[in-house]
Amino acid sequence: MADSTFAVPELAAVEVHGLTREAFLVRGTLAAVAVAGAGAAGPFVNRAFGASAPSASGDLGILNFALTLEYLESYFYNTVAKSAGLTGDAKSLAALIAGHEAAHVAGLTAAIKGAGGTPVTSPTFVFPASTKTQKGFLALASVLENTGVSAYNGQGPNLMSKAILGTAGSIVQVEARHAAAINYMIGLSPTPDGGFDKPLAKAAVLKAVTPLIKS
Amino acid sequence: MPNPVIEETGPPPAGALEVLSRDPSERKKFLKMVGRNVGGAAAASSFAVFLAACGSSKKSSTTSTPATPTSSGGGANAGDIKIVNYALTLEYLETEFYKKVIKSGLFSGPTQSLLQTIGAQEQMHLDALKHAVTTLGGTPVAKVVGKFPVNSAAQVAALAATVENLGASAYLGQAGAIVNLEILAAALSIHTVEARHAAILNTLNKLSITPDGAFAKPADMTTVLAAVKPFLP
């Protein structure tokens, strides 16, 4: 079954709740509609495992989760970047991205208020000394942007509101563009996951960014 | 290689595409203009023509009525099948375009290998979407080979950027309409890869990586189909 299901065998290794997708299929739990090529099973399967169904309050939780990530990125490009000794193309790229991340913070804040919620306040952040150099800054920028893409992609199917899905989609496309440009600049593949960007569950994203959150 | 033929929306001057793809504001204007021109009934019939051109295996021979690639079945999945077949059509256009480009001998070194990577990823999208249509109970649209001009490196690079930015907008435009969550997740996963392609190709063309600024704009099916129409066989 696994062979015929995957037009793209490498996707069999996509992790779903700690199981590989392949293991998942073997257990026969996946719904009949298996999309070949989707790192995609992740969010769907999250729900199948009993995560709460989409709801307005769920949407607000997801928006606040996204807002926290945008606070992090915005601080990184608007503040940490100033001490990173950036020059040339790296400096102008970081400046471009800084404006976008600040706009994402503002856009998500407005979306949360518009949906009747309360936007979370920004945590305080701590960044490693490595970000004092251009090389270290760009390396972390790559991690943050690519993680951001995975985080949004992981939450998309959990959203109830189509309007909020549209907003999230419009932001994630920009994050993906950032991720590709930074990867390209530092000699990494602009498409590190290949043909299909892999979604990440919320817990995995939080685990990845926790070291940068002071309080 | 003949210039692309446009039947209804009026032929742009030669090289217009290069202008459009170099200048994001021009492209937006163009898309808006096309979107306005192709409204209502005109949109429906151009969509039908488009499908006929795609070699849809639909039995009905009428092309004067609005049609979808999946009118022959799909039941509850009909909407998703239509969207996935639409995406599949775009992926066919992209895949065949890159095949032609890679064989053209216009590129070498890192650019050639970037184009090979992108082309291979479009093929992966195509395979996955084709499979998805079948699993949803639909019939995948037939292969469509576009008439993309491949005459110079600059022309190809500009066209590739146009196609990728359009593709990213197209996926974004469908996200809210997809019902099946696995299909949605797959579409999101492809969407951001198309965005990555677009950003790098924009860089090669010395264009902004984010032509829409901080929030990418979606494009609806009518707009996208009108934009690719000049390249249909």
Interface residues (C-beta under 8 A of the other chain):
Chain A: A7 V8 A31 A32 V33 A34 V35 A36 G37 A38 G39 A40 A41 G42 P43 F44 R47 L93 L96 G99 H100 E101 A103 H104 G107 V149 Y152 N153 G156 P157 K162 A163 L165 G166 T167 G169 S170 I171 V172 Q173 V174 E175 A176 R177 H178 A179 A180 A181 Y184 S189 P190 T191 D193 G194 G195 F196 D197 K198 P199
Chain B: T117 A120 Q121 E122 M124 H125 D127 A128 L129 K130 H131 A132 T135 L136 A168 L172 A175 G176 N180 L181 E182 I183 L184 A185 A186 L188 S189 I190 H191 T192 V193 A195 R196 H197 A198 A199 I200 T203 S208 I209 T210 D212 G213 A214 F215 A216 K217 P218
